[in-house]
Amino acid sequence: MEYKMSSPIGGFYLNAQYRKKAEKFELSSKPKLNISIELQLDGGIILNDSQIGLADIECRFSSSQAAISLHPTVTTTGMIRLDCSIKIEHQDDDIAQTKQQLVNIESSETLSTLVEGNERIRLKISCNIC
């Protein structure tokens, strides 16, 4: 009786295939979110955008004046937690510094908040679980 050993490359290939299937399953099991953002500076809208993303996957919104990186998570109670990093192009160094804002909302809720308590910068955000 003769035994043949499989190629080590074949093992790597199968492991890669299993990893791809596991990643696809993991992504398909994450809640889909419809996120809408409006960023205002001194009462004027400098970013207004929406997109569909997945929980635990970073979303990016940008305009010529601002960029927002947002990390959404869905808590066990169904609340949506949005961890935002906000960068505004501005000559005022206080405004131009990267700002952090944490928002907790329920699905289908719209919330408006001052960014880091700064009365010049307002973030309006809504998020729906699809």
C-alpha positions as CSV (number, residue, x, y, z in Angstrom):
1,M,0.0,0.0,0.0
2,E,1.4,3.3,-1.0
3,Y,0.6,6.6,0.7
4,K,1.1,10.0,-0.9
5,M,1.6,13.1,1.1
6,S,-0.3,16.2,0.0
7,S,1.7,19.2,-1.0
8,P,2.3,21.7,1.8
9,I,1.0,24.4,-0.7
10,G,-2.3,22.5,-0.9
11,G,-2.7,22.9,2.9
12,F,-2.1,26.6,2.7
13,Y,-4.6,26.9,-0.1
14,L,-7.3,25.0,1.9
15,N,-6.6,27.2,5.0
16,A,-6.9,30.3,2.9
17,Q,-10.3,29.0,1.5
18,Y,-11.6,28.3,5.0
19,R,-10.5,31.8,6.2
20,K,-12.3,33.4,3.3
21,K,-15.5,31.5,4.1
22,A,-15.2,32.4,7.8
23,E,-14.6,36.1,6.9
24,K,-17.7,36.1,4.6
25,F,-19.8,34.5,7.3
26,E,-18.6,37.0,9.9
27,L,-19.4,39.9,7.6
28,S,-22.8,38.6,6.7
29,S,-23.7,38.2,10.4
30,K,-22.9,41.9,11.2
31,P,-25.9,44.3,11.3
32,K,-26.2,46.6,8.3
33,L,-26.5,50.3,9.2
34,N,-27.7,53.3,7.3
35,I,-25.8,56.2,8.7
36,S,-26.5,59.9,7.9
37,I,-24.2,62.7,9.0
38,E,-24.4,66.5,8.9
39,L,-21.5,68.6,10.2
40,Q,-22.0,72.3,10.8
41,L,-19.4,75.0,11.5
42,D,-20.6,78.4,12.6
43,G,-24.2,77.5,11.4
44,G,-23.1,76.5,7.9
45,I,-23.2,72.9,6.7
46,I,-19.6,71.7,5.7
47,L,-20.4,68.0,5.4
48,N,-23.7,66.3,4.6
49,D,-23.6,62.6,3.5
50,S,-25.0,59.2,4.2
51,Q,-23.9,55.6,3.5
52,I,-24.7,52.0,4.3
53,G,-22.1,50.3,6.4
54,L,-21.6,47.3,8.8
55,A,-21.3,47.3,12.5
56,D,-17.7,47.1,13.7
57,I,-16.4,48.3,10.3
58,E,-15.1,51.9,10.0
59,C,-17.0,54.3,7.7
60,R,-15.5,57.4,6.2
61,F,-17.3,60.6,5.2
62,S,-15.6,63.6,3.6
63,S,-16.0,66.9,1.8
64,S,-13.6,69.5,0.8
65,Q,-13.8,71.1,4.3
66,A,-14.1,68.1,6.6
67,A,-13.5,64.4,7.1
68,I,-15.1,62.0,9.6
69,S,-14.0,58.5,10.5
70,L,-16.7,56.7,12.3
71,H,-16.6,53.3,14.0
72,P,-20.2,52.0,14.7
73,T,-21.0,49.2,17.1
74,V,-24.4,47.8,18.1
75,T,-24.6,47.0,21.9
76,T,-26.4,44.0,23.3
77,T,-29.3,46.3,24.3
78,G,-29.7,47.4,20.6
79,M,-28.2,50.9,21.1
80,I,-25.9,52.1,18.4
81,R,-22.6,53.5,19.5
82,L,-20.8,55.8,17.1
83,D,-17.2,56.7,17.9
84,C,-16.3,59.7,15.6
85,S,-13.0,61.2,14.8
86,I,-13.6,64.6,13.1
87,K,-11.0,66.7,11.1
88,I,-12.0,70.1,9.8
89,E,-9.9,72.2,7.4
90,H,-9.7,75.6,9.0
91,Q,-7.2,78.4,9.7
92,D,-8.1,78.5,13.4
93,D,-5.9,75.9,15.1
94,D,-8.6,75.2,17.7
95,I,-11.0,74.2,15.0
96,A,-8.4,72.4,12.9
97,Q,-7.4,69.9,15.6
98,T,-8.8,66.4,15.3
99,K,-11.9,66.2,17.5
100,Q,-13.4,63.0,19.1
101,Q,-17.1,62.6,19.7
102,L,-18.9,59.6,21.1
103,V,-22.6,59.3,20.3
104,N,-25.1,56.7,21.6
105,I,-28.4,56.5,19.8
106,E,-31.3,54.2,19.1
107,S,-32.1,52.9,15.6
108,S,-34.2,55.5,13.7
109,E,-33.3,58.3,16.1
110,T,-31.7,61.6,15.0
111,L,-29.4,63.3,17.4
112,S,-27.7,66.7,17.3
113,T,-24.8,67.5,19.6
114,L,-22.0,70.0,20.0
115,V,-18.6,68.4,19.1
116,E,-16.4,68.3,22.2
117,G,-18.7,71.0,23.7
118,N,-17.6,73.5,21.1
119,E,-20.5,75.8,20.3
120,R,-19.1,76.5,16.8
121,I,-19.2,72.8,15.7
122,R,-22.4,70.8,15.6
123,L,-22.8,67.2,14.5
124,K,-26.3,65.9,13.5
125,I,-26.4,62.1,13.1
126,S,-29.0,59.4,12.5
127,C,-28.6,55.7,12.1
128,N,-31.0,52.9,11.2
129,I,-30.4,49.2,11.5
130,C,-31.4,47.7,8.1
